[in-house]
Amino acid sequence: MLNDIYNQRIIELAGNIPRLGRLAAPDASATAHSKLCGSTVKVDLKMEGDVVTDFAHEVKACALGQASSSIMARHVVGSKSSELRELRETVRKMLKENGAPPEGKWADVALLEPVRDYKARHASTLLTFDAVVDAISQIEAKASPASQATEKAGSAAT
């Protein structure tokens, strides 16, 4: 029943999203968009090594996209890239393969578990997780030895 996914706690999370806005100088920005419902999440990320040090986002999404973004914003700073990749996979499995919800600091994601019965809502629920992993991948690509060698070669040519 739809009332299961739009419960009081989901509405509270959607109505109180921390870290809204954009970062002045992010290490990477990423956008995730659901063609099905039109929801969009844009994230800005700063990292030192493999740890997130700052985060901001713009959320134009349904209550489920807002709630998942709210959970992300509450816990992303201080998280490692491997943890966030694993989180995205855990949430995807929770929704699409009846997997268990995450535990620990990400336990609030379990509030989104009833969404698994509504496939049309999966994309908007996953947006924030996809965007964060995209931003991490961008940062890692910039930091890879191959890209650093390319940058050095480009600056030597000028």
Residue pairs with C-beta under 8 A, 6 or more apart in sequence:
2 118
4 114
4 117
5 64
5 112
5 114
5 115
5 118
5 121
6 63
6 64
7 111
9 111
10 63
10 64
10 67
10 111
10 112
11 63
11 67
13 66
13 67
13 70
13 71
13 108
13 111
14 63
14 64
14 66
14 67
14 70
15 66
16 70
17 57
17 59
17 66
17 69
17 70
17 73
18 70
18 73
18 74
19 55
19 56
19 57
19 73
20 56
20 57
20 58
20 59
20 73
21 56
21 57
21 58
22 29
22 42
22 44
22 56
22 58
23 44
23 45
23 46
23 54
23 55
23 56
25 46
26 44
26 45
26 46
26 54
26 56
26 135
27 45
27 46
27 47
27 135
27 138
27 139
27 142
28 44
28 45
28 135
28 136
28 138
28 139
28 142
29 42
29 43
29 44
29 45
29 135
30 42
30 43
30 45
30 131
30 132
30 134
30 135
30 138
31 40
31 41
31 42
31 43
31 131
32 40
32 41
32 126
32 127
32 128
32 130
32 131
32 134
33 39
33 40
33 41
33 127
34 40
34 61
34 65
34 123
34 124
34 127
35 123
36 120
36 123
36 124
37 61
37 62
37 120
37 121
37 123
37 124
39 60
39 61
39 62
39 65
39 123
39 124
39 127
40 58
40 60
40 61
40 127
41 57
41 58
41 59
41 60
41 61
41 65
41 69
41 127
41 128
41 131
42 57
42 58
42 131
43 55
43 56
43 57
43 128
43 131
43 132
43 135
44 54
44 55
44 56
44 57
44 135
45 52
45 54
45 55
45 132
45 135
45 136
45 139
46 52
46 53
46 54
46 55
47 53
47 81
47 136
47 139
50 80
50 81
50 82
51 78
51 79
51 80
51 81
52 76
52 77
52 78
52 79
52 80
52 81
52 84
53 77
54 77
55 72
55 73
55 76
55 77
57 69
57 72
57 73
57 128
57 131
59 65
59 66
59 69
59 128
61 69
61 124
61 127
62 121
62 124
64 112
64 115
64 121
64 124
64 125
65 124
65 125
65 127
65 128
67 111
67 112
68 91
68 109
68 112
68 124
68 125
68 126
68 127
68 128
68 129
69 127
69 128
71 106
71 108
71 109
71 111
71 128
72 128
72 129
72 132
74 108
75 105
75 106
76 84
76 132
79 87
81 136
81 140
84 129
84 132
84 133
84 136
85 133
85 136
87 102
87 106
87 109
87 129
88 126
88 129
88 130
88 132
88 133
90 99
90 100
90 101
90 102
90 106
90 109
91 101
91 102
91 109
91 112
91 125
91 126
91 129
92 126
92 129
93 99
94 100
94 101
94 102
94 109
94 112
94 113
94 116
95 112
95 115
95 116
95 122
95 125
95 126
96 116
96 122
98 116
101 107
101 109
101 110
101 112
101 113
102 109
102 110
112 125
115 121
115 122
115 125
116 122
141 147
